[in-house]
Structures are given as C-alpha cells and as structure tokens.
Amino acid sequence: MCRLKDAQIDKHFRPQAAFLRNVVFDHIGVFEQLDHTFDVLKNRYGIDVEGEVASKVRAPKRTKYQSPAVGASDYVGHLKARDLAKLGIPSVDSFYNDHLRAMVRKRYKEDFALHEHAFSLLQAKKDD
C-alpha cells in the first residue's frame, strides 16, 4: 500500500486526507473527543447520533476486542487466520511491530497531521 497512489487503494483503507482534500469544513472531530462532535452535530444540525445508533453500538453481540489470551505487547500479525481465531480478537496494538508502525506512519502521514491539527484546536478551545 505504501507504493500505491491514493486512488488505487480500496476506499476502506484509503487515507482520509484523500477524501478531505479541497473540502471546506466547519468542524473536524477526533475520536478522542467524540462526545464533542456528537454535541456539535446535535446543536448545529439536530442530528442525534447517539440516539440513532445506540441500539447498534451497544448491541449484545458486539465484538470484544481484548482477548485475555494475548497481551497488548504480544505481536500476532504473523499468525494465520485460523490460529488467530483460536485466540479471540486481540488488541489492535498486537497487530503491529515497529516496522509496520513506521510504514503506517509514512503512508498515513497526512491523516496523522490532520488529526494532530484538529486535536490541538480542540485542546485550545478547552483551555480558553
């Protein structure tokens, strides 16, 4: 994926910056402050995200992402799917080693920069 152009990557894995270029926004939310974005959507546009998706997000069949069989620092990216299935679903960190982290940082550099910018703006608003 590091050698492909944005347009060549499946839209599910394409950098978010590829979708956002040349688009003017009045709010960019970050996952760490999702409640704030939900408030903005509700107050500005009358969209109650939590009310509309609560039953889907809090469904009893929702996947559990932390397996007691695998620690957060245990790398599992080399395992075959059948072996991984035996472990349950490990934490997201266990799918990355240092080399892969560096590649992801490079490929999604614009996304990380956008996130840091949006997060700093939100922090500045909090500090006011």
C-alpha positions as CSV (number, residue, x, y, z in Angstrom):
1,M,0.0,0.0,0.0
2,C,2.9,2.3,0.5
3,R,3.8,2.3,-3.2
4,L,0.2,2.8,-4.4
5,K,-1.4,6.1,-5.2
6,D,-4.4,7.0,-3.1
7,A,-6.9,6.4,-5.9
8,Q,-5.6,2.8,-6.3
9,I,-6.3,1.9,-2.7
10,D,-9.7,0.4,-1.7
11,K,-11.8,3.2,-0.2
12,H,-11.9,1.4,3.2
13,F,-8.1,1.7,3.5
14,R,-7.6,4.9,1.6
15,P,-6.1,7.8,3.6
16,Q,-8.9,10.1,4.9
17,A,-6.9,13.1,3.6
18,A,-7.7,11.8,0.1
19,F,-11.4,12.3,0.8
20,L,-10.9,15.6,2.5
21,R,-8.7,17.5,0.1
22,N,-10.4,20.6,-1.3
23,V,-13.3,20.3,1.1
24,V,-14.1,23.2,3.5
25,F,-15.2,22.0,6.9
26,D,-16.7,23.9,9.8
27,H,-15.8,21.1,12.3
28,I,-13.3,18.3,12.3
29,G,-13.8,15.9,15.1
30,V,-11.3,13.5,16.6
31,F,-12.2,10.1,18.1
32,E,-10.7,11.0,21.5
33,Q,-13.3,13.7,21.8
34,L,-16.2,12.1,20.0
35,D,-18.8,13.4,22.5
36,H,-17.9,16.9,21.5
37,T,-18.5,16.1,17.8
38,F,-21.8,14.5,18.7
39,D,-22.8,17.7,20.6
40,V,-21.8,19.8,17.5
41,L,-23.9,17.7,15.2
42,K,-26.9,17.8,17.6
43,N,-26.7,21.6,18.3
44,R,-26.0,22.7,14.8
45,Y,-27.9,20.3,12.7
46,G,-30.3,18.5,15.0
47,I,-28.6,15.1,14.3
48,D,-28.7,12.9,17.4
49,V,-26.0,10.4,16.5
50,E,-26.1,8.7,19.9
51,G,-29.9,8.3,19.8
52,E,-29.8,7.0,16.2
53,V,-27.1,4.4,16.6
54,A,-27.3,3.5,20.3
55,S,-29.0,0.2,19.7
56,K,-26.4,-0.8,17.1
57,V,-23.4,0.3,19.0
58,R,-24.4,-1.3,22.3
59,A,-25.8,-4.5,20.8
60,P,-25.1,-7.6,22.9
61,K,-23.4,-9.4,20.0
62,R,-20.8,-6.6,19.7
63,T,-17.3,-7.9,19.2
64,K,-15.0,-7.9,22.2
65,Y,-11.6,-6.6,21.2
66,Q,-9.4,-7.6,24.1
67,S,-8.6,-11.2,24.4
68,P,-7.2,-12.4,27.8
69,A,-5.0,-15.0,25.8
70,V,-2.9,-12.2,24.2
71,G,-1.2,-9.3,25.9
72,A,-1.2,-5.8,24.4
73,S,2.5,-6.2,23.6
74,D,2.3,-9.7,22.0
75,Y,2.7,-9.3,18.2
76,V,0.2,-11.5,16.3
77,G,0.5,-10.2,12.8
78,H,2.4,-13.2,11.6
79,L,-0.4,-15.7,12.6
80,K,-2.7,-17.4,10.1
81,A,-6.4,-16.6,10.4
82,R,-7.3,-20.0,11.9
83,D,-4.6,-19.6,14.6
84,L,-5.7,-16.1,15.3
85,A,-9.4,-17.2,15.6
86,K,-8.3,-19.5,18.5
87,L,-7.1,-16.5,20.4
88,G,-10.2,-14.5,20.1
89,I,-9.7,-10.9,18.9
90,P,-6.5,-9.4,20.4
91,S,-6.0,-5.7,21.0
92,V,-5.2,-3.6,17.9
93,D,-1.7,-3.0,19.1
94,S,-0.8,-6.6,18.9
95,F,-1.1,-6.5,15.1
96,Y,1.8,-4.0,14.7
97,N,5.5,-4.4,15.1
98,D,8.0,-1.5,14.8
99,H,8.5,-1.9,11.0
100,L,4.8,-1.9,10.3
101,R,4.2,1.1,12.6
102,A,6.8,3.1,10.6
103,M,5.2,2.1,7.3
104,V,1.7,3.1,8.5
105,R,3.0,6.4,9.8
106,K,4.6,7.1,6.4
107,R,1.5,6.1,4.4
108,Y,-1.0,8.0,6.5
109,K,1.2,11.0,7.2
110,E,-1.4,13.5,6.1
111,D,-4.1,11.8,8.2
112,F,-1.9,12.0,11.3
113,A,-1.1,15.6,10.7
114,L,-4.9,16.4,10.2
115,H,-5.7,14.6,13.4
116,E,-3.0,16.4,15.4
117,H,-4.2,19.8,14.0
118,A,-7.8,19.1,14.8
119,F,-6.9,17.8,18.3
120,S,-4.8,20.9,19.0
121,L,-7.7,23.1,18.0
122,L,-10.0,21.3,20.3
123,Q,-7.5,21.5,23.2
124,A,-7.1,25.2,22.6
125,K,-10.9,25.6,22.9
126,K,-10.8,23.7,26.1
127,D,-8.1,25.9,27.5
128,D,-10.0,29.1,26.8
